Amino acid sequence: MSGHSKWHSIRHKKAIVDARRGKLFTKLIREIIVAARMGGGDPDKNPRLRKAIEAARDANMPKENIERAIKKGTGELEGEKFEEVTYEGYGPGGVAVFVEAATDNRNRTASEIRRIFTKHGGSLGESGCVAWMFKRKGYIVIEKSKAPDEEELFDIAVEAGAEDVKIDESNFVILTAPEDLFNVVKALEEKGIEIATKELGMIPDTYVKLEGKQAEQMLKLMEELEDHDDVQHVWANFDISEEEIEKFAG
């Protein structure tokens, strides 16, 4: 499908075993707080919160930490006043980049995000400059080596509510409406299919092919954005070969 799907699945695996677990926990707690504040504290009625809780469990976050973050989000406990902000811009080669962050200081975060874009051959744009290129979707990545054949996977996914199943060099990528993500995940898991990545994300309509220096710059831009303390998610419409990703991804 795209270099972004390959990159995202690689980064997801690294994050779970990342030695900097404190940073990962901080990001997950912020996401839970923001999700609970925006959509309520019941994960059955709030898909974003449910996804955040599952990500926290995957990272072995203690249950009490998760519950405390939910209560901070709903106002039952005093806590940090994070707000969700988005940034839009362009990477090398005109790649559209959509950043979701949770911050307690908009000015500081905007300045730092702008610096990261500029450092890696990109530029921060105005609100709305690239958002129209993306649609919010459920997003599931399954490695081909850990999936049944294409036809069987397609049948399982579509019967559970998936909108489409796409293929890249080594992954199946399943797209769903946001509200159907967990039904599809459940159906796949019941069949014993291992999922590499499951997200609620901003999926682009088209992709920009990158090679060489631009590919390297784009991957470094993605990595530094995702490593920023305030950034929760980064979505971009680039297509880079697996060889280039393995070569440049740290």
PESULFEN-V730996 format. One record per backbone hydrogen bond with DSSP energy under -1.0 kcal/mol. NH is the residue of the N-H (numbers start at 1). CO is the residue of the C=O. If there is no record, write none. Layout:
BEGIN
nh: <NH	NH>
co: <CO	CO>
END
This chain:
BEGIN
nh: <4	6	7	8	9	10	11	12	13	14	15	16	17	21	24	25	26	27	28	29	30	31	32	33	34	35	36	37	38	39	40	45	50	51	52	53	54	55	56	57	58	59	60	61	66	67	68	69	70	71	72	73	74	76	77	82	83	85	87	89	90	91	94	97	98	99	100	101	102	103	109	110	111	112	113	114	115	116	117	118	119	120	121	122	123	125	129	133	134	135	137	138	139	140	141	142	144	146	147	153	154	155	156	157	158	159	160	161	162	163	164	166	168	172	173	174	175	176	180	181	184	185	186	187	188	189	190	192	193	196	197	199	201	203	205	208	210	214	216	217	218	219	220	221	222	223	224	225	226	227	228	232	233	235	237	239	245	246	247	248	249>
co: <238	2	3	4	5	6	7	8	9	10	11	12	13	19	20	21	22	23	24	25	26	27	28	29	30	31	32	33	34	35	36	42	46	47	48	49	50	51	52	53	54	55	57	56	62	63	64	65	66	67	68	69	70	71	71	80	103	101	99	97	123	95	91	89	235	87	233	85	230	83	105	106	107	108	109	110	111	112	113	114	115	116	118	117	90	88	126	130	131	203	201	176	199	174	197	172	170	143	144	149	150	151	152	153	154	155	156	158	157	175	175	173	171	142	166	140	164	138	177	178	180	181	182	183	184	185	186	189	188	141	141	139	137	135	133	237	239	211	212	213	214	215	216	217	218	219	220	221	222	223	225	100	100	98	96	208	241	242	243	244	245>
END
